[in-house]
Amino acid sequence: MAQQDEFDPRDHRTTTTEQGRFCVARCSCGWRGPARRARSLAREDAEGHLAAG
Ligand SMILES: [Zn+2]
């Protein structure tokens, strides 16, 4: 995985983070998706963010 301190604002690097029973998509640009109950849904949020950005 990418090192988190390598922040490049030109590059959107999405990851999914588990928070309790939920999964949240996050991006290196600071974007953060809603809490999802499934990692697959969080990944869809991340893909949507990449498509919109
Ligand atoms: Zn982003």
mmCIF file of the protein (N, C-alpha, C, O) and its ligand, coordinates in Angstrom:
data_MODEL
# 
_entry.id   MODEL 
# 
loop_
_entity.id 
_entity.type 
_entity.pdbx_number_of_molecules 
1 polymer     1 
2 non-polymer 1 
# 
_entity_poly.entity_id                      1 
_entity_poly.type                           'polypeptide(L)' 
_entity_poly.nstd_linkage                   no 
_entity_poly.nstd_monomer                   no 
_entity_poly.pdbx_seq_one_letter_code       MAQQDEFDPRDHRTTTTEQGRFCVARCSCGWRGPARRARSLAREDAEGHLAAG 
_entity_poly.pdbx_seq_one_letter_code_can   MAQQDEFDPRDHRTTTTEQGRFCVARCSCGWRGPARRARSLAREDAEGHLAAG 
_entity_poly.pdbx_strand_id                 A 
# 
loop_
_entity_poly_seq.entity_id 
_entity_poly_seq.num 
_entity_poly_seq.mon_id 
_entity_poly_seq.hetero 
1 1  MET n 
1 2  ALA n 
1 3  GLN n 
1 4  GLN n 
1 5  ASP n 
1 6  GLU n 
1 7  PHE n 
1 8  ASP n 
1 9  PRO n 
1 10 ARG n 
1 11 ASP n 
1 12 HIS n 
1 13 ARG n 
1 14 THR n 
1 15 THR n 
1 16 THR n 
1 17 THR n 
1 18 GLU n 
1 19 GLN n 
1 20 GLY n 
1 21 ARG n 
1 22 PHE n 
1 23 CYS n 
1 24 VAL n 
1 25 ALA n 
1 26 ARG n 
1 27 CYS n 
1 28 SER n 
1 29 CYS n 
1 30 GLY n 
1 31 TRP n 
1 32 ARG n 
1 33 GLY n 
1 34 PRO n 
1 35 ALA n 
1 36 ARG n 
1 37 ARG n 
1 38 ALA n 
1 39 ARG n 
1 40 SER n 
1 41 LEU n 
1 42 ALA n 
1 43 ARG n 
1 44 GLU n 
1 45 ASP n 
1 46 ALA n 
1 47 GLU n 
1 48 GLY n 
1 49 HIS n 
1 50 LEU n 
1 51 ALA n 
1 52 ALA n 
1 53 GLY n 
# 
loop_
_struct_asym.id 
_struct_asym.entity_id 
A 1 
B 2 
# 
loop_
_chem_comp.id 
_chem_comp.type 
_chem_comp.mon_nstd_flag 
ALA 'L-peptide linking' y 
ARG 'L-peptide linking' y 
ASP 'L-peptide linking' y 
CYS 'L-peptide linking' y 
GLN 'L-peptide linking' y 
GLU 'L-peptide linking' y 
GLY 'peptide linking'   y 
HIS 'L-peptide linking' y 
LEU 'L-peptide linking' y 
MET 'L-peptide linking' y 
PHE 'L-peptide linking' y 
PRO 'L-peptide linking' y 
SER 'L-peptide linking' y 
THR 'L-peptide linking' y 
TRP 'L-peptide linking' y 
VAL 'L-peptide linking' y 
ZN  non-polymer         . 
# 
_pdbx_entity_nonpoly.entity_id   2 
_pdbx_entity_nonpoly.name        ? 
_pdbx_entity_nonpoly.comp_id     ZN 
# 
_pdbx_nonpoly_scheme.asym_id         B 
_pdbx_nonpoly_scheme.entity_id       2 
_pdbx_nonpoly_scheme.mon_id          ZN 
_pdbx_nonpoly_scheme.ndb_seq_num     1 
_pdbx_nonpoly_scheme.pdb_seq_num     101 
_pdbx_nonpoly_scheme.auth_seq_num    101 
_pdbx_nonpoly_scheme.pdb_mon_id      ZN 
_pdbx_nonpoly_scheme.auth_mon_id     ZN 
_pdbx_nonpoly_scheme.pdb_strand_id   A 
_pdbx_nonpoly_scheme.pdb_ins_code    . 
# 
loop_
_atom_site.group_PDB 
_atom_site.id 
_atom_site.type_symbol 
_atom_site.label_atom_id 
_atom_site.label_alt_id 
_atom_site.label_comp_id 
_atom_site.label_asym_id 
_atom_site.label_entity_id 
_atom_site.label_seq_id 
_atom_site.pdbx_PDB_ins_code 
_atom_site.Cartn_x 
_atom_site.Cartn_y 
_atom_site.Cartn_z 
_atom_site.occupancy 
_atom_site.B_iso_or_equiv 
_atom_site.pdbx_formal_charge 
_atom_site.auth_seq_id 
_atom_site.auth_comp_id 
_atom_site.auth_asym_id 
_atom_site.auth_atom_id 
_atom_site.pdbx_PDB_model_num 
ATOM   1   N  N  . MET A 1 1  ? 0.843   -1.194 0.000   1.00 0.00 ? 1   MET A N  1 
ATOM   2   C  CA . MET A 1 1  ? 0.000   0.000  0.000   1.00 0.00 ? 1   MET A CA 1 
ATOM   3   C  C  . MET A 1 1  ? 0.881   1.248  0.000   1.00 0.00 ? 1   MET A C  1 
ATOM   4   O  O  . MET A 1 1  ? 2.058   1.193  0.355   1.00 0.00 ? 1   MET A O  1 
ATOM   5   N  N  . ALA A 1 2  ? 0.306   2.343  -0.394  1.00 0.00 ? 2   ALA A N  1 
ATOM   6   C  CA . ALA A 1 2  ? 1.050   3.594  -0.450  1.00 0.00 ? 2   ALA A CA 1 
ATOM   7   C  C  . ALA A 1 2  ? 1.294   4.130  0.950   1.00 0.00 ? 2   ALA A C  1 
ATOM   8   O  O  . ALA A 1 2  ? 0.473   3.956  1.850   1.00 0.00 ? 2   ALA A O  1 
ATOM   9   N  N  . GLN A 1 3  ? 2.411   4.772  1.116   1.00 0.00 ? 3   GLN A N  1 
ATOM   10  C  CA . GLN A 1 3  ? 2.696   5.382  2.404   1.00 0.00 ? 3   GLN A CA 1 
ATOM   11  C  C  . GLN A 1 3  ? 1.840   6.624  2.566   1.00 0.00 ? 3   GLN A C  1 
ATOM   12  O  O  . GLN A 1 3  ? 1.696   7.417  1.636   1.00 0.00 ? 3   GLN A O  1 
ATOM   13  N  N  . GLN A 1 4  ? 1.284   6.783  3.734   1.00 0.00 ? 4   GLN A N  1 
ATOM   14  C  CA . GLN A 1 4  ? 0.307   7.842  3.922   1.00 0.00 ? 4   GLN A CA 1 
ATOM   15  C  C  . GLN A 1 4  ? 0.946   9.222  3.954   1.00 0.00 ? 4   GLN A C  1 
ATOM   16  O  O  . GLN A 1 4  ? 0.259   10.211 3.699   1.00 0.00 ? 4   GLN A O  1 
ATOM   17  N  N  . ASP A 1 5  ? 2.214   9.322  4.254   1.00 0.00 ? 5   ASP A N  1 
ATOM   18  C  CA . ASP A 1 5  ? 2.814   10.645 4.303   1.00 0.00 ? 5   ASP A CA 1 
ATOM   19  C  C  . ASP A 1 5  ? 3.292   11.102 2.933   1.00 0.00 ? 5   ASP A C  1 
ATOM   20  O  O  . ASP A 1 5  ? 3.848   12.191 2.795   1.00 0.00 ? 5   ASP A O  1 
ATOM   21  N  N  . GLU A 1 6  ? 3.076   10.273 1.927   1.00 0.00 ? 6   GLU A N  1 
ATOM   22  C  CA . GLU A 1 6  ? 3.379   10.707 0.565   1.00 0.00 ? 6   GLU A CA 1 
ATOM   23  C  C  . GLU A 1 6  ? 2.131   11.325 -0.030  1.00 0.00 ? 6   GLU A C  1 
ATOM   24  O  O  . GLU A 1 6  ? 1.438   10.697 -0.831  1.00 0.00 ? 6   GLU A O  1 
ATOM   25  N  N  . PHE A 1 7  ? 1.853   12.525 0.352   1.00 0.00 ? 7   PHE A N  1 
ATOM   26  C  CA . PHE A 1 7  ? 0.628   13.179 -0.096  1.00 0.00 ? 7   PHE A CA 1 
ATOM   27  C  C  . PHE A 1 7  ? 0.903   13.987 -1.355  1.00 0.00 ? 7   PHE A C  1 
ATOM   28  O  O  . PHE A 1 7  ? 1.766   14.866 -1.368  1.00 0.00 ? 7   PHE A O  1 
ATOM   29  N  N  . ASP A 1 8  ? 0.175   13.686 -2.393  1.00 0.00 ? 8   ASP A N  1 
ATOM   30  C  CA . ASP A 1 8  ? 0.291   14.414 -3.646  1.00 0.00 ? 8   ASP A CA 1 
ATOM   31  C  C  . ASP A 1 8  ? -1.101  14.889 -4.038  1.00 0.00 ? 8   ASP A C  1 
ATOM   32  O  O  . ASP A 1 8  ? -1.940  14.069 -4.411  1.00 0.00 ? 8   ASP A O  1 
ATOM   33  N  N  . PRO A 1 9  ? -1.371  16.187 -3.963  1.00 0.00 ? 9   PRO A N  1 
ATOM   34  C  CA . PRO A 1 9  ? -2.724  16.687 -4.231  1.00 0.00 ? 9   PRO A CA 1 
ATOM   35  C  C  . PRO A 1 9  ? -3.165  16.447 -5.666  1.00 0.00 ? 9   PRO A C  1 
ATOM   36  O  O  . PRO A 1 9  ? -4.361  16.498 -5.955  1.00 0.00 ? 9   PRO A O  1 
ATOM   37  N  N  . ARG A 1 10 ? -2.240  16.189 -6.561  1.00 0.00 ? 10  ARG A N  1 
ATOM   38  C  CA . ARG A 1 10 ? -2.638  15.930 -7.945  1.00 0.00 ? 10  ARG A CA 1 
ATOM   39  C  C  . ARG A 1 10 ? -3.159  14.514 -8.110  1.00 0.00 ? 10  ARG A C  1 
ATOM   40  O  O  . ARG A 1 10 ? -3.815  14.184 -9.098  1.00 0.00 ? 10  ARG A O  1 
ATOM   41  N  N  . ASP A 1 11 ? -2.860  13.698 -7.137  1.00 0.00 ? 11  ASP A N  1 
ATOM   42  C  CA . ASP A 1 11 ? -3.174  12.288 -7.273  1.00 0.00 ? 11  ASP A CA 1 
ATOM   43  C  C  . ASP A 1 11 ? -4.255  11.904 -6.272  1.00 0.00 ? 11  ASP A C  1 
ATOM   44  O  O  . ASP A 1 11 ? -4.119  12.153 -5.074  1.00 0.00 ? 11  ASP A O  1 
ATOM   45  N  N  . HIS A 1 12 ? -5.305  11.310 -6.758  1.00 0.00 ? 12  HIS A N  1 
ATOM   46  C  CA . HIS A 1 12 ? -6.369  10.849 -5.872  1.00 0.00 ? 12  HIS A CA 1 
ATOM   47  C  C  . HIS A 1 12 ? -6.133  9.376  -5.575  1.00 0.00 ? 12  HIS A C  1 
ATOM   48  O  O  . HIS A 1 12 ? -6.296  8.513  -6.437  1.00 0.00 ? 12  HIS A O  1 
ATOM   49  N  N  . ARG A 1 13 ? -5.758  9.121  -4.378  1.00 0.00 ? 13  ARG A N  1 
ATOM   50  C  CA . ARG A 1 13 ? -5.552  7.732  -3.968  1.00 0.00 ? 13  ARG A CA 1 
ATOM   51  C  C  . ARG A 1 13 ? -6.628  7.376  -2.961  1.00 0.00 ? 13  ARG A C  1 
ATOM   52  O  O  . ARG A 1 13 ? -6.665  7.910  -1.853  1.00 0.00 ? 13  ARG A O  1 
ATOM   53  N  N  . THR A 1 14 ? -7.485  6.485  -3.354  1.00 0.00 ? 14  THR A N  1 
ATOM   54  C  CA . THR A 1 14 ? -8.587  6.116  -2.474  1.00 0.00 ? 14  THR A CA 1 
ATOM   55  C  C  . THR A 1 14 ? -8.247  4.856  -1.703  1.00 0.00 ? 14  THR A C  1 
ATOM   56  O  O  . THR A 1 14 ? -7.580  3.944  -2.191  1.00 0.00 ? 14  THR A O  1 
ATOM   57  N  N  . THR A 1 15 ? -8.738  4.852  -0.475  1.00 0.00 ? 15  THR A N  1 
ATOM   58  C  CA . THR A 1 15 ? -8.599  3.673  0.363   1.00 0.00 ? 15  THR A CA 1 
ATOM   59  C  C  . THR A 1 15 ? -9.915  3.473  1.091   1.00 0.00 ? 15  THR A C  1 
ATOM   60  O  O  . THR A 1 15 ? -10.751 4.376  1.143   1.00 0.00 ? 15  THR A O  1 
ATOM   61  N  N  . THR A 1 16 ? -10.090 2.319  1.638   1.00 0.00 ? 16  THR A N  1 
ATOM   62  C  CA . THR A 1 16 ? -11.255 2.069  2.465   1.00 0.00 ? 16  THR A CA 1 
ATOM   63  C  C  . THR A 1 16 ? -10.789 1.774  3.889   1.00 0.00 ? 16  THR A C  1 
ATOM   64  O  O  . THR A 1 16 ? -9.849  1.013  4.116   1.00 0.00 ? 16  THR A O  1 
ATOM   65  N  N  . THR A 1 17 ? -11.472 2.397  4.824   1.00 0.00 ? 17  THR A N  1 
ATOM   66  C  CA . THR A 1 17 ? -11.110 2.254  6.227   1.00 0.00 ? 17  THR A CA 1 
ATOM   67  C  C  . THR A 1 17 ? -12.291 1.690  6.981   1.00 0.00 ? 17  THR A C  1 
ATOM   68  O  O  . THR A 1 17 ? -13.418 2.160  6.825   1.00 0.00 ? 17  THR A O  1 
ATOM   69  N  N  . GLU A 1 18 ? -12.040 0.698  7.787   1.00 0.00 ? 18  GLU A N  1 
ATOM   70  C  CA . GLU A 1 18 ? -13.107 0.142  8.600   1.00 0.00 ? 18  GLU A CA 1 
ATOM   71  C  C  . GLU A 1 18 ? -13.252 0.943  9.880   1.00 0.00 ? 18  GLU A C  1 
ATOM   72  O  O  . GLU A 1 18 ? -12.280 1.222  10.581  1.00 0.00 ? 18  GLU A O  1 
ATOM   73  N  N  . GLN A 1 19 ? -14.506 1.309  10.165  1.00 0.00 ? 19  GLN A N  1 
ATOM   74  C  CA . GLN A 1 19 ? -14.798 2.024  11.402  1.00 0.00 ? 19  GLN A CA 1 
ATOM   75  C  C  . GLN A 1 19 ? -15.901 1.263  12.113  1.00 0.00 ? 19  GLN A C  1 
ATOM   76  O  O  . GLN A 1 19 ? -17.085 1.418  11.814  1.00 0.00 ? 19  GLN A O  1 
ATOM   77  N  N  . GLY A 1 20 ? -15.488 0.447  13.048  1.00 0.00 ? 20  GLY A N  1 
ATOM   78  C  CA . GLY A 1 20 ? -16.464 -0.397 13.721  1.00 0.00 ? 20  GLY A CA 1 
ATOM   79  C  C  . GLY A 1 20 ? -17.077 -1.363 12.725  1.00 0.00 ? 20  GLY A C  1 
ATOM   80  O  O  . GLY A 1 20 ? -16.366 -2.117 12.059  1.00 0.00 ? 20  GLY A O  1 
ATOM   81  N  N  . ARG A 1 21 ? -18.387 -1.338 12.626  1.00 0.00 ? 21  ARG A N  1 
ATOM   82  C  CA . ARG A 1 21 ? -19.070 -2.243 11.690  1.00 0.00 ? 21  ARG A CA 1 
ATOM   83  C  C  . ARG A 1 21 ? -19.181 -1.631 10.306  1.00 0.00 ? 21  ARG A C  1 
ATOM   84  O  O  . ARG A 1 21 ? -19.695 -2.264 9.384   1.00 0.00 ? 21  ARG A O  1 
ATOM   85  N  N  . PHE A 1 22 ? -18.702 -0.403 10.155  1.00 0.00 ? 22  PHE A N  1 
ATOM   86  C  CA . PHE A 1 22 ? -18.872 0.293  8.891   1.00 0.00 ? 22  PHE A CA 1 
ATOM   87  C  C  . PHE A 1 22 ? -17.549 0.403  8.158   1.00 0.00 ? 22  PHE A C  1 
ATOM   88  O  O  . PHE A 1 22 ? -16.472 0.190  8.715   1.00 0.00 ? 22  PHE A O  1 
ATOM   89  N  N  . CYS A 1 23 ? -17.675 0.746  6.886   1.00 0.00 ? 23  CYS A N  1 
ATOM   90  C  CA . CYS A 1 23 ? -16.509 0.920  6.052   1.00 0.00 ? 23  CYS A CA 1 
ATOM   91  C  C  . CYS A 1 23 ? -16.652 2.278  5.351   1.00 0.00 ? 23  CYS A C  1 
ATOM   92  O  O  . CYS A 1 23 ? -17.712 2.607  4.819   1.00 0.00 ? 23  CYS A O  1 
ATOM   93  N  N  . VAL A 1 24 ? -15.588 3.042  5.363   1.00 0.00 ? 24  VAL A N  1 
ATOM   94  C  CA . VAL A 1 24 ? -15.627 4.391  4.811   1.00 0.00 ? 24  VAL A CA 1 
ATOM   95  C  C  . VAL A 1 24 ? -14.541 4.520  3.758   1.00 0.00 ? 24  VAL A C  1 
ATOM   96  O  O  . VAL A 1 24 ? -13.398 4.114  3.970   1.00 0.00 ? 24  VAL A O  1 
ATOM   97  N  N  . ALA A 1 25 ? -14.914 5.092  2.618   1.00 0.00 ? 25  ALA A N  1 
ATOM   98  C  CA . ALA A 1 25 ? -13.927 5.363  1.576   1.00 0.00 ? 25  ALA A CA 1 
ATOM   99  C  C  . ALA A 1 25 ? -13.270 6.707  1.855   1.00 0.00 ? 25  ALA A C  1 
ATOM   100 O  O  . ALA A 1 25 ? -13.934 7.676  2.223   1.00 0.00 ? 25  ALA A O  1 
ATOM   101 N  N  . ARG A 1 26 ? -11.973 6.748  1.677   1.00 0.00 ? 26  ARG A N  1 
ATOM   102 C  CA . ARG A 1 26 ? -11.250 8.002  1.872   1.00 0.00 ? 26  ARG A CA 1 
ATOM   103 C  C  . ARG A 1 26 ? -10.308 8.213  0.700   1.00 0.00 ? 26  ARG A C  1 
ATOM   104 O  O  . ARG A 1 26 ? -9.917  7.276  0.004   1.00 0.00 ? 26  ARG A O  1 
ATOM   105 N  N  . CYS A 1 27 ? -9.958  9.473  0.507   1.00 0.00 ? 27  CYS A N  1 
ATOM   106 C  CA . CYS A 1 27 ? -9.070  9.799  -0.599  1.00 0.00 ? 27  CYS A CA 1 
ATOM   107 C  C  . CYS A 1 27 ? -7.926  10.661 -0.085  1.00 0.00 ? 27  CYS A C  1 
ATOM   108 O  O  . CYS A 1 27 ? -8.050  11.351 0.927   1.00 0.00 ? 27  CYS A O  1 
ATOM   109 N  N  . SER A 1 28 ? -6.816  10.606 -0.802  1.00 0.00 ? 28  SER A N  1 
ATOM   110 C  CA . SER A 1 28 ? -5.645  11.386 -0.400  1.00 0.00 ? 28  SER A CA 1 
ATOM   111 C  C  . SER A 1 28 ? -5.898  12.882 -0.506  1.00 0.00 ? 28  SER A C  1 
ATOM   112 O  O  . SER A 1 28 ? -5.155  13.664 0.087   1.00 0.00 ? 28  SER A O  1 
ATOM   113 N  N  . CYS A 1 29 ? -6.922  13.306 -1.242  1.00 0.00 ? 29  CYS A N  1 
ATOM   114 C  CA . CYS A 1 29 ? -7.231  14.732 -1.395  1.00 0.00 ? 29  CYS A CA 1 
ATOM   115 C  C  . CYS A 1 29 ? -8.001  15.264 -0.199  1.00 0.00 ? 29  CYS A C  1 
ATOM   116 O  O  . CYS A 1 29 ? -8.196  16.474 -0.081  1.00 0.00 ? 29  CYS A O  1 
ATOM   117 N  N  . GLY A 1 30 ? -8.436  14.392 0.678   1.00 0.00 ? 30  GLY A N  1 
ATOM   118 C  CA . GLY A 1 30 ? -9.183  14.841 1.838   1.00 0.00 ? 30  GLY A CA 1 
ATOM   119 C  C  . GLY A 1 30 ? -10.643 14.449 1.771   1.00 0.00 ? 30  GLY A C  1 
ATOM   120 O  O  . GLY A 1 30 ? -11.369 14.564 2.758   1.00 0.00 ? 30  GLY A O  1 
ATOM   121 N  N  . TRP A 1 31 ? -11.073 13.989 0.614   1.00 0.00 ? 31  TRP A N  1 
ATOM   122 C  CA . TRP A 1 31 ? -12.467 13.569 0.469   1.00 0.00 ? 31  TRP A CA 1 
ATOM   123 C  C  . TRP A 1 31 ? -12.720 12.333 1.322   1.00 0.00 ? 31  TRP A C  1 
ATOM   124 O  O  . TRP A 1 31 ? -11.840 11.501 1.544   1.00 0.00 ? 31  TRP A O  1 
ATOM   125 N  N  . ARG A 1 32 ? -13.947 12.252 1.783   1.00 0.00 ? 32  ARG A N  1 
ATOM   126 C  CA . ARG A 1 32 ? -14.328 11.096 2.587   1.00 0.00 ? 32  ARG A CA 1 
ATOM   127 C  C  . ARG A 1 32 ? -15.773 10.743 2.279   1.00 0.00 ? 32  ARG A C  1 
ATOM   128 O  O  . ARG A 1 32 ? -16.642 11.615 2.253   1.00 0.00 ? 32  ARG A O  1 
ATOM   129 N  N  . GLY A 1 33 ? -16.019 9.505  2.053   1.00 0.00 ? 33  GLY A N  1 
ATOM   130 C  CA . GLY A 1 33 ? -17.351 9.060  1.710   1.00 0.00 ? 33  GLY A CA 1 
ATOM   131 C  C  . GLY A 1 33 ? -18.166 8.732  2.936   1.00 0.00 ? 33  GLY A C  1 
ATOM   132 O  O  . GLY A 1 33 ? -17.654 8.747  4.055   1.00 0.00 ? 33  GLY A O  1 
ATOM   133 N  N  . PRO A 1 34 ? -19.427 8.436  2.729   1.00 0.00 ? 34  PRO A N  1 
ATOM   134 C  CA . PRO A 1 34 ? -20.301 8.077  3.840   1.00 0.00 ? 34  PRO A CA 1 
ATOM   135 C  C  . PRO A 1 34 ? -19.975 6.685  4.380   1.00 0.00 ? 34  PRO A C  1 
ATOM   136 O  O  . PRO A 1 34 ? -19.359 5.865  3.700   1.00 0.00 ? 34  PRO A O  1 
ATOM   137 N  N  . ALA A 1 35 ? -20.398 6.446  5.600   1.00 0.00 ? 35  ALA A N  1 
ATOM   138 C  CA . ALA A 1 35 ? -20.184 5.145  6.216   1.00 0.00 ? 35  ALA A CA 1 
ATOM   139 C  C  . ALA A 1 35 ? -21.069 4.109  5.530   1.00 0.00 ? 35  ALA A C  1 
ATOM   140 O  O  . ALA A 1 35 ? -22.270 4.312  5.355   1.00 0.00 ? 35  ALA A O  1 
ATOM   141 N  N  . ARG A 1 36 ? -20.463 3.021  5.155   1.00 0.00 ? 36  ARG A N  1 
ATOM   142 C  CA . ARG A 1 36 ? -21.189 1.936  4.497   1.00 0.00 ? 36  ARG A CA 1 
ATOM   143 C  C  . ARG A 1 36 ? -21.074 0.662  5.326   1.00 0.00 ? 36  ARG A C  1 
ATOM   144 O  O  . ARG A 1 36 ? -20.150 0.475  6.117   1.00 0.00 ? 36  ARG A O  1 
ATOM   145 N  N  . ARG A 1 37 ? -22.043 -0.185 5.106   1.00 0.00 ? 37  ARG A N  1 
ATOM   146 C  CA . ARG A 1 37 ? -22.007 -1.447 5.851   1.00 0.00 ? 37  ARG A CA 1 
ATOM   147 C  C  . ARG A 1 37 ? -21.203 -2.517 5.143   1.00 0.00 ? 37  ARG A C  1 
ATOM   148 O  O  . ARG A 1 37 ? -20.928 -3.577 5.704   1.00 0.00 ? 37  ARG A O  1 
ATOM   149 N  N  . ALA A 1 38 ? -20.829 -2.234 3.909   1.00 0.00 ? 38  ALA A N  1 
ATOM   150 C  CA . ALA A 1 38 ? -20.045 -3.206 3.154   1.00 0.00 ? 38  ALA A CA 1 
ATOM   151 C  C  . ALA A 1 38 ? -18.871 -2.513 2.479   1.00 0.00 ? 38  ALA A C  1 
ATOM   152 O  O  . ALA A 1 38 ? -18.996 -1.395 1.978   1.00 0.00 ? 38  ALA A O  1 
ATOM   153 N  N  . ARG A 1 39 ? -17.738 -3.186 2.474   1.00 0.00 ? 39  ARG A N  1 
ATOM   154 C  CA . ARG A 1 39 ? -16.551 -2.610 1.854   1.00 0.00 ? 39  ARG A CA 1 
ATOM   155 C  C  . ARG A 1 39 ? -16.785 -2.380 0.368   1.00 0.00 ? 39  ARG A C  1 
ATOM   156 O  O  . ARG A 1 39 ? -16.270 -1.421 -0.207  1.00 0.00 ? 39  ARG A O  1 
ATOM   157 N  N  . SER A 1 40 ? -17.560 -3.260 -0.249  1.00 0.00 ? 40  SER A N  1 
ATOM   158 C  CA . SER A 1 40 ? -17.807 -3.116 -1.681  1.00 0.00 ? 40  SER A CA 1 
ATOM   159 C  C  . SER A 1 40 ? -18.527 -1.801 -1.965  1.00 0.00 ? 40  SER A C  1 
ATOM   160 O  O  . SER A 1 40 ? -18.255 -1.155 -2.978  1.00 0.00 ? 40  SER A O  1 
ATOM   161 N  N  . LEU A 1 41 ? -19.443 -1.396 -1.083  1.00 0.00 ? 41  LEU A N  1 
ATOM   162 C  CA . LEU A 1 41 ? -20.150 -0.131 -1.271  1.00 0.00 ? 41  LEU A CA 1 
ATOM   163 C  C  . LEU A 1 41 ? -19.204 1.050  -1.081  1.00 0.00 ? 41  LEU A C  1 
ATOM   164 O  O  . LEU A 1 41 ? -19.283 2.039  -1.809  1.00 0.00 ? 41  LEU A O  1 
ATOM   165 N  N  . ALA A 1 42 ? -18.319 0.944  -0.114  1.00 0.00 ? 42  ALA A N  1 
ATOM   166 C  CA . ALA A 1 42 ? -17.353 2.018  0.107   1.00 0.00 ? 42  ALA A CA 1 
ATOM   167 C  C  . ALA A 1 42 ? -16.435 2.152  -1.109  1.00 0.00 ? 42  ALA A C  1 
ATOM   168 O  O  . ALA A 1 42 ? -16.044 3.257  -1.482  1.00 0.00 ? 42  ALA A O  1 
ATOM   169 N  N  . ARG A 1 43 ? -16.102 1.032  -1.712  1.00 0.00 ? 43  ARG A N  1 
ATOM   170 C  CA . ARG A 1 43 ? -15.243 1.088  -2.895  1.00 0.00 ? 43  ARG A CA 1 
ATOM   171 C  C  . ARG A 1 43 ? -15.993 1.730  -4.061  1.00 0.00 ? 43  ARG A C  1 
ATOM   172 O  O  . ARG A 1 43 ? -15.401 2.434  -4.880  1.00 0.00 ? 43  ARG A O  1 
ATOM   173 N  N  . GLU A 1 44 ? -17.282 1.484  -4.126  1.00 0.00 ? 44  GLU A N  1 
ATOM   174 C  CA . GLU A 1 44 ? -18.071 2.140  -5.173  1.00 0.00 ? 44  GLU A CA 1 
ATOM   175 C  C  . GLU A 1 44 ? -18.099 3.648  -4.952  1.00 0.00 ? 44  GLU A C  1 
ATOM   176 O  O  . GLU A 1 44 ? -18.039 4.420  -5.909  1.00 0.00 ? 44  GLU A O  1 
ATOM   177 N  N  . ASP A 1 45 ? -18.191 4.065  -3.695  1.00 0.00 ? 45  ASP A N  1 
ATOM   178 C  CA . ASP A 1 45 ? -18.127 5.494  -3.399  1.00 0.00 ? 45  ASP A CA 1 
ATOM   179 C  C  . ASP A 1 45 ? -16.795 6.067  -3.882  1.00 0.00 ? 45  ASP A C  1 
ATOM   180 O  O  . ASP A 1 45 ? -16.753 7.140  -4.483  1.00 0.00 ? 45  ASP A O  1 
ATOM   181 N  N  . ALA A 1 46 ? -15.723 5.349  -3.616  1.00 0.00 ? 46  ALA A N  1 
ATOM   182 C  CA . ALA A 1 46 ? -14.404 5.815  -4.012  1.00 0.00 ? 46  ALA A CA 1 
ATOM   183 C  C  . ALA A 1 46 ? -14.301 5.901  -5.540  1.00 0.00 ? 46  ALA A C  1 
ATOM   184 O  O  . ALA A 1 46 ? -13.728 6.851  -6.073  1.00 0.00 ? 46  ALA A O  1 
ATOM   185 N  N  . GLU A 1 47 ? -14.842 4.935  -6.220  1.00 0.00 ? 47  GLU A N  1 
ATOM   186 C  CA . GLU A 1 47 ? -14.796 4.966  -7.689  1.00 0.00 ? 47  GLU A CA 1 
ATOM   187 C  C  . GLU A 1 47 ? -15.626 6.123  -8.229  1.00 0.00 ? 47  GLU A C  1 
ATOM   188 O  O  . GLU A 1 47 ? -15.262 6.760  -9.218  1.00 0.00 ? 47  GLU A O  1 
ATOM   189 N  N  . GLY A 1 48 ? -16.735 6.381  -7.569  1.00 0.00 ? 48  GLY A N  1 
ATOM   190 C  CA . GLY A 1 48 ? -17.551 7.509  -7.978  1.00 0.00 ? 48  GLY A CA 1 
ATOM   191 C  C  . GLY A 1 48 ? -16.836 8.837  -7.772  1.00 0.00 ? 48  GLY A C  1 
ATOM   192 O  O  . GLY A 1 48 ? -16.959 9.755  -8.582  1.00 0.00 ? 48  GLY A O  1 
ATOM   193 N  N  . HIS A 1 49 ? -16.090 8.924  -6.680  1.00 0.00 ? 49  HIS A N  1 
ATOM   194 C  CA . HIS A 1 49 ? -15.315 10.127 -6.412  1.00 0.00 ? 49  HIS A CA 1 
ATOM   195 C  C  . HIS A 1 49 ? -14.252 10.323 -7.483  1.00 0.00 ? 49  HIS A C  1 
ATOM   196 O  O  . HIS A 1 49 ? -14.053 11.436 -7.970  1.00 0.00 ? 49  HIS A O  1 
ATOM   197 N  N  . LEU A 1 50 ? -13.581 9.261  -7.844  1.00 0.00 ? 50  LEU A N  1 
ATOM   198 C  CA . LEU A 1 50 ? -12.550 9.352  -8.873  1.00 0.00 ? 50  LEU A CA 1 
ATOM   199 C  C  . LEU A 1 50 ? -13.154 9.763  -10.211 1.00 0.00 ? 50  LEU A C  1 
ATOM   200 O  O  . LEU A 1 50 ? -12.559 10.541 -10.956 1.00 0.00 ? 50  LEU A O  1 
ATOM   201 N  N  . ALA A 1 51 ? -14.334 9.237  -10.508 1.00 0.00 ? 51  ALA A N  1 
ATOM   202 C  CA . ALA A 1 51 ? -14.988 9.566  -11.782 1.00 0.00 ? 51  ALA A CA 1 
ATOM   203 C  C  . ALA A 1 51 ? -15.438 11.020 -11.789 1.00 0.00 ? 51  ALA A C  1 
ATOM   204 O  O  . ALA A 1 51 ? -15.398 11.685 -12.824 1.00 0.00 ? 51  ALA A O  1 
ATOM   205 N  N  . ALA A 1 52 ? -15.872 11.517 -10.612 1.00 0.00 ? 52  ALA A N  1 
ATOM   206 C  CA . ALA A 1 52 ? -16.364 12.895 -10.544 1.00 0.00 ? 52  ALA A CA 1 
ATOM   207 C  C  . ALA A 1 52 ? -15.214 13.891 -10.494 1.00 0.00 ? 52  ALA A C  1 
ATOM   208 O  O  . ALA A 1 52 ? -15.331 15.017 -10.975 1.00 0.00 ? 52  ALA A O  1 
ATOM   209 N  N  . GLY A 1 53 ? -14.088 13.456 -9.898  1.00 0.00 ? 53  GLY A N  1 
ATOM   210 C  CA . GLY A 1 53 ? -12.977 14.384 -9.736  1.00 0.00 ? 53  GLY A CA 1 
ATOM   211 C  C  . GLY A 1 53 ? -12.194 14.559 -11.013 1.00 0.00 ? 53  GLY A C  1 
ATOM   212 O  O  . GLY A 1 53 ? -11.221 15.312 -11.041 1.00 0.00 ? 53  GLY A O  1 
HETATM 213 ZN ZN . ZN  B 2 .  ? -9.782  12.685 -4.176  1.00 0.00 2 101 ZN  A ZN 1 
# 
